[in-house]
Amino acid sequence: MQFLRRAYERFATLLHELLKFGIVGALAFVVDFGGTNFFRFGIGLGPLTSKVLGTVIAATFAYLGNRFWTYRHRQQNGLAREYVLFFVLNGVGLLPPLIVIGFVSYTLALHDPVAYNIAQIIGLVLGTLFRFWSYKKWVFLAAPEEPPVEGAAGVTPQAGPLTTR
């Protein structure tokens, strides 16, 4: 019974984190997508520069949302460490969109908003899979489990070699 309870708790925690991660990600997507399109078609910056700027702004938003909402129950090893690591991993997660956008813009010579945004979506899906896994693994670490306290509800001290009953 204990095994089933632990399995359920782990699944519920994972599902809860995944839903929150998805909400933060959806909002960051709006910031990234809107910002990138603004820089590309509103201001007229290059396709890759626009994507980098949009992603930096969205990544800052996503970090704050994930740290203080999605993973607030996880261990905090210092905001500076997390923030730097978060951005390094976002840099790696930015590579798939940049590759796809670069291929569409420079190899296929498609410069219209539809082709650009389809390339953004394909790259974003690939980068998001990497980011979800890497944030849990290296940025928002699991809180260490505390050992049971003697006398706590339902916890009885173990009989050791010197204990008599």
C-alpha positions in Angstrom: 0.0 0.0 0.0 2.9 2.3 0.8 4.3 1.7 -2.7 1.0 2.7 -4.3 0.7 5.9 -2.2 4.3 6.9 -3.1 3.7 6.2 -6.8 0.5 8.3 -6.7 2.2 11.2 -4.9 5.1 11.2 -7.4 2.8 11.1 -10.3 0.6 13.9 -8.8 3.6 16.0 -8.2 5.0 15.5 -11.7 1.6 16.3 -13.2 1.2 19.4 -11.1 4.7 20.6 -12.1 4.0 19.8 -15.7 0.8 21.8 -15.7 2.4 24.8 -14.1 5.4 24.5 -16.4 2.9 24.5 -19.3 1.1 27.6 -18.1 4.4 29.5 -17.6 5.6 28.2 -20.9 2.4 29.3 -22.7 2.8 32.8 -21.4 6.5 32.8 -22.2 5.6 31.6 -25.7 3.3 34.7 -26.2 6.2 36.9 -25.0 8.7 35.1 -27.2 6.6 34.9 -30.3 5.2 38.4 -30.0 8.5 39.9 -29.2 10.3 38.1 -31.9 7.7 39.1 -34.5 7.9 42.7 -33.2 11.7 42.8 -33.6 11.6 41.0 -37.0 8.6 42.7 -38.7 7.9 45.7 -36.6 11.4 47.1 -36.2 13.0 45.2 -39.1 15.8 43.4 -37.4 17.3 40.2 -38.8 15.6 36.8 -38.3 18.2 35.4 -35.9 18.7 38.6 -34.0 15.0 39.0 -33.5 14.7 35.4 -32.2 17.6 35.9 -29.7 16.1 39.1 -28.3 12.6 37.7 -28.1 14.0 34.6 -26.4 16.1 36.5 -23.8 13.0 38.5 -22.7 10.8 35.4 -22.6 13.4 33.4 -20.8 13.6 36.1 -18.0 9.9 35.9 -17.7 9.9 32.1 -17.7 12.7 31.9 -15.1 10.7 34.1 -12.7 7.5 32.2 -13.3 9.2 28.8 -12.8 11.3 29.7 -9.8 8.5 31.4 -7.9 5.6 29.3 -9.0 6.2 26.0 -10.8 9.3 24.9 -8.7 8.9 27.1 -5.6 8.8 23.9 -3.4 12.2 22.8 -4.8 15.6 23.5 -3.2 17.0 27.0 -3.9 20.8 27.0 -4.4 21.0 30.8 -4.8 19.2 32.8 -7.5 22.4 33.9 -9.2 23.5 30.2 -9.8 20.0 29.2 -10.9 19.7 32.3 -13.2 23.0 31.7 -14.9 22.4 28.0 -15.3 18.9 28.7 -16.5 20.2 31.0 -19.2 23.0 28.6 -20.3 20.3 25.9 -20.7 18.1 28.4 -22.6 21.0 29.1 -24.8 21.2 25.4 -25.7 17.4 25.3 -26.0 17.7 28.3 -28.4 19.8 26.3 -30.9 16.9 24.3 -32.5 14.9 27.4 -33.3 17.9 29.2 -34.6 18.8 26.3 -36.8 15.3 25.9 -38.2 14.9 29.7 -38.7 18.3 29.9 -40.3 17.5 27.1 -42.7 14.2 28.5 -43.7 15.5 32.1 -44.0 18.9 31.6 -45.6 18.8 28.1 -47.3 15.2 28.1 -48.5 15.2 31.9 -48.9 11.7 32.2 -47.4 11.3 35.6 -45.7 7.5 35.9 -45.3 5.9 36.0 -41.8 4.1 32.6 -42.3 7.3 30.7 -43.1 9.2 32.5 -40.3 6.5 31.7 -37.7 6.2 28.0 -38.8 10.0 27.8 -38.4 9.7 29.4 -34.9 7.1 26.8 -33.9 9.0 23.8 -35.1 12.2 25.0 -33.3 10.3 26.0 -30.2 8.8 22.5 -29.8 12.3 20.9 -30.0 13.8 23.4 -27.6 11.0 23.0 -25.1 11.5 19.3 -24.8 15.1 19.9 -23.9 14.3 22.7 -21.4 11.7 20.8 -19.4 14.1 17.9 -18.8 17.1 20.1 -18.1 15.4 22.5 -15.7 14.3 19.7 -13.5 17.7 18.0 -13.7 20.1 21.0 -13.2 18.3 24.2 -12.3 15.3 23.5 -10.0 16.7 20.7 -7.9 14.5 18.5 -5.7 14.4 19.4 -2.1 16.3 16.9 0.0 14.0 14.5 1.9 14.1 15.1 5.7 14.6 12.0 7.9 11.6 11.0 10.0 11.6 12.7 13.5 11.2 10.4 16.5 7.9 10.8 18.2 6.3 12.3 15.1 2.8 11.0 14.2 3.0 7.4 13.0 6.8 7.1 13.4 8.2 4.8 16.0 11.8 4.5 16.9 13.6 1.5 15.5 14.9 -1.0 18.0 18.7 -1.0 17.8 21.2 -3.5 19.2 21.3 -1.8 22.6 17.6 -1.2 22.9 15.6 -3.5 25.1 11.8 -3.8 25.2 
